[in-house]
Amino acid sequence: MIPTHEQLLEIARLQEGDLSQVPFSSLLHALYTSQRTVLFNLERGELYKKIVVEKGEPVDCRSNLLHERLGRFMVSKGMLSESDYIAHLEASNSRGVRLGEVLIEQEVVTATELFKILQENLAKKLLDGFTWDEGTFKILDEPPEVESPLKVNVPQLILTGVTRFAPQAEVDRAMSSLVGRRLGLHQQPRISPDALRLSRHQRNIIEQIDERGRLDLDELAARIDLPMDDFTRSLYALSILGIVAPENRLRKITMVGSPAHEKGSEDAKQEGVTAEREEHQGPPDR
């Protein structure tokens, strides 16, 4: 699934759905595009994640996956020994305070170091969401307050999540919608490539299209020195972010955070409807 701008706004208005139909990457991008503030719940069997989103950016994530908890995360990174983790956890539970407070008091980490660790842990918990190819989601309009909101670069998170963690079946479904279409670059993409830490191969994809104007999938793949699975993952990520698109979508679109975006430009909405209508017509005969 490579949503149009209008489809992203529609996804952001959903109250619930199935991850097999609306992937985590599209949900995350939809909330970022619409700049909504919500509680975003994922469930898969007995597993869950509760993600607080403020103006489109995840600021907190709680789950019942033990390895995602702060102490276990620090042990896995070699920041704490197992015995020290257990001792600090017992102190945290007996006093009824957060583990982070105990770690600062015991001078295991400084407040600044703890903040960076929490940010890294948040990113890891969110990246795991890209692997979920089944399960359900719910979007609630009244998120809980977060004491110390963290910051995540959402476009970079999507780029990393798709290229490294998205199920291959999801990537293949998205690529099937590009077969027979000529691809180009948006002149005013929602996300600027300059704002991303792109790999050499991802930059090469953009440069090859930029130099030649329009390329179909096979032509582009032949010019990129990558295994096909890695190539399609990079192209899928760049397409989700609105940097690369089929030529029928190559119109000026409103950038996230601009005044026109915040007002919900009718032109942008109409563009999404038009692009969606044209996409349903299928690829042109060749």
C-alpha positions in Angstrom: 0.0 0.0 0.0 1.4 3.4 -1.1 -1.3 5.8 0.0 -2.0 9.1 -1.7 -2.2 12.3 0.4 -5.9 12.1 0.6 -5.8 8.4 1.6 -3.4 9.3 4.4 -5.9 11.8 5.7 -8.6 9.2 5.5 -6.5 6.6 7.4 -5.8 9.2 10.1 -9.5 9.6 10.7 -10.0 5.8 11.2 -11.0 4.7 14.7 -9.9 1.1 14.3 -8.7 -1.4 11.7 -6.6 -4.4 10.7 -2.8 -4.2 10.2 -3.1 -6.7 7.4 -5.0 -4.1 5.4 -3.4 -0.9 6.7 0.3 -1.4 7.6 1.9 0.2 10.6 4.1 2.3 8.2 0.9 3.9 6.6 -0.7 4.5 10.0 2.4 6.2 11.4 2.7 8.3 8.3 -1.0 9.2 8.3 -0.9 10.5 11.8 2.3 12.4 11.0 0.7 14.0 7.9 -2.5 14.9 9.7 -0.6 16.1 12.8 -3.1 14.5 15.1 -2.8 14.1 18.9 -4.1 10.6 19.8 -3.5 7.4 21.7 -2.7 4.7 19.2 -3.1 1.1 20.3 -1.8 -2.0 18.6 -2.9 -5.5 19.7 -1.8 -8.9 18.4 -3.1 -11.8 20.5 -1.9 -11.1 24.1 0.7 -8.5 22.9 0.0 -4.8 22.9 1.6 -1.5 22.4 0.1 1.8 23.5 1.6 4.8 21.6 1.0 8.4 22.5 1.2 10.7 19.5 1.4 14.5 19.9 0.8 16.6 16.7 1.8 13.6 14.6 4.9 12.6 16.5 5.2 9.6 18.9 6.3 10.8 22.3 5.8 7.6 24.4 5.2 3.9 23.9 4.3 1.3 26.5 4.1 -2.4 25.7 4.0 -5.8 27.6 7.0 -7.1 25.8 9.6 -7.6 28.5 12.6 -7.0 26.4 11.3 -3.5 25.5 11.3 -2.3 29.1 14.0 0.2 30.1 16.1 -2.1 32.3 16.0 -5.0 29.9 16.9 -2.7 27.0 19.9 -1.4 29.0 21.1 -4.9 29.8 20.8 -5.8 26.1 23.0 -2.8 25.2 25.6 -3.6 27.8 24.7 -0.6 29.9 23.7 -2.7 33.0 24.7 -6.1 34.2 21.9 -8.5 35.0 22.6 -8.5 38.7 22.6 -4.7 38.8 19.4 -4.5 36.8 17.6 -6.8 39.3 18.9 -4.8 42.3 17.8 -1.5 40.8 14.5 -2.9 39.8 13.8 -4.2 43.3 14.6 -0.7 44.7 12.3 0.8 42.2 9.4 -1.5 43.0 9.9 -1.2 46.8 9.9 2.6 46.7 7.2 2.9 44.1 9.4 5.1 41.9 10.5 4.8 38.2 13.6 2.8 37.5 15.1 5.8 35.7 14.9 7.8 39.0 16.8 5.0 40.8 19.4 4.9 38.1 20.0 8.6 38.3 20.2 8.5 42.1 22.7 5.7 42.0 24.7 7.6 39.5 24.4 4.9 36.9 23.5 7.5 34.3 23.0 11.3 34.3 19.6 12.8 33.5 20.9 13.7 30.0 22.1 10.2 29.4 18.9 8.7 30.6 16.9 10.9 28.2 19.0 9.7 25.3 18.6 6.1 26.3 14.8 6.5 26.6 14.7 8.1 23.2 16.6 5.1 21.7 14.4 2.7 23.5 11.3 4.5 22.2 12.6 4.2 18.6 13.3 0.5 19.1 9.8 -0.1 20.4 8.3 1.7 17.4 10.6 -0.1 14.9 9.2 -3.4 16.2 5.7 -2.2 15.1 6.9 -2.4 11.4 7.3 -6.2 11.8 3.6 -6.6 12.8 1.9 -7.9 9.6 -1.2 -8.9 11.6 -3.2 -7.6 14.5 -5.6 -4.7 15.1 -5.3 -1.0 15.9 -7.4 1.5 17.6 -7.0 5.3 17.5 -8.4 7.2 20.5 -8.8 11.0 20.6 -7.9 11.4 24.3 -4.3 10.4 25.0 -2.9 10.4 28.5 -0.5 13.1 29.5 3.1 12.3 29.2 5.5 13.6 31.9 8.6 13.9 29.7 7.7 13.7 26.0 10.4 12.2 23.9 11.2 13.1 20.3 11.3 10.9 17.3 12.2 11.8 13.7 9.1 10.2 12.1 10.2 10.3 8.4 13.6 8.8 9.4 11.8 6.2 11.5 9.6 5.2 8.6 12.6 5.0 6.2 14.5 2.7 8.7 11.4 0.7 9.6 10.4 -0.1 6.1 13.9 -0.8 4.7 14.9 -3.0 7.7 11.8 -4.5 9.3 8.7 -4.4 7.1 7.5 -7.9 6.1 8.6 -8.8 2.6 5.0 -9.6 1.6 4.0 -6.0 2.4 6.8 -4.7 0.3 5.9 -7.0 -2.6 2.2 -5.9 -2.5 3.3 -2.3 -2.6 5.7 -2.9 -5.5 3.0 -4.7 -7.5 1.1 -1.3 -7.8 4.1 0.2 -9.5 4.5 -2.4 -12.2 4.0 -0.9 -15.6 4.2 2.7 -14.3 6.9 5.2 -15.0 8.3 6.8 -11.8 9.4 10.3 -11.1 10.3 12.7 -8.3 7.9 15.0 -6.6 9.1 18.6 -7.1 7.6 19.5 -3.7 7.5 16.3 -1.7 5.9 16.0 1.7 9.2 15.0 3.1 12.4 16.6 1.7 15.2 14.0 0.9 17.6 16.6 2.5 15.9 16.0 5.8 16.7 12.3 5.8 19.9 10.2 6.4 19.7 8.3 3.1 22.0 5.4 2.3 24.2 5.6 -0.7 21.8 3.3 -2.7 18.8 5.4 -1.7 20.5 8.5 -2.9 21.4 6.7 -6.1 17.7 5.8 -6.7 16.8 9.5 -6.4 19.7 10.6 -8.6 19.0 8.1 -11.4 15.3 9.3 -11.6 16.3 12.9 -11.3 18.8 12.6 -14.2 16.5 10.7 -16.5 13.1 12.3 -15.6 11.0 9.1 -15.8 12.0 5.4 -15.4 9.9 2.3 -15.1 10.6 -0.2 -12.4 12.7 -2.5 -14.5 14.8 0.3 -15.9 15.4 1.7 -12.5 16.3 -1.6 -11.0 18.9 -2.2 -13.7 20.7 1.0 -12.8 20.9 0.3 -9.0 23.5 -2.1 -7.8 21.4 -3.8 -5.2 19.7 -7.3 -4.7 16.1 -7.0 -5.8 14.6 -7.3 -2.2 16.8 -4.5 -0.9 16.0 -2.3 -4.0 12.3 -2.7 -3.6 12.5 -2.0 0.2 14.3 1.3 -0.5 11.9 2.3 -3.3 8.9 1.4 -1.1 10.2 3.6 1.7 10.9 6.5 -0.7 7.4 6.1 -2.2 5.6 6.0 1.2 7.4 9.3 2.1 6.1 10.9 -1.1 9.6 11.4 -2.6 9.2 8.9 -5.5 5.8 8.4 -7.2 4.1 7.1 -10.4 3.9 10.0 -12.9 0.1 10.2 -12.4 0.7 11.4 -8.9 3.5 13.9 -9.7 1.7 17.1 -8.8 2.6 19.7 -6.2 1.4 18.6 -2.8 1.3 20.4 0.5 4.3 19.9 2.8 3.8 18.8 6.4 3.8 21.8 8.7 3.1 24.4 6.1 0.3 26.9 6.7 -1.6 25.4 3.7 -1.3 22.0 5.3 -2.6 23.1 8.6 -5.6 24.7 7.0 -6.4 21.4 5.1 -6.0 22.8 1.6 -8.9 21.9 -0.6 -6.5 21.7 -3.5 -4.5 19.0 -1.7 -7.7 17.1 -1.0 -8.8 17.2 -4.6 -5.4 16.2 -5.8 -5.6 13.0 -3.6 -9.0 12.2 -5.0 -7.8 12.6 -8.6 -4.7 10.5 -8.0 -6.7 7.8 -6.3 -9.2 7.8 -9.2 -6.5 7.5 -11.8 -4.7 4.7 -9.8 -7.9 2.6 -9.8 -7.8 2.7 -13.6 -4.6 0.5 -13.5 -1.3 0.9 -15.3 -1.4 2.1 -19.0 -1.1 -0.5 -21.7 2.4 -1.1 -22.9 
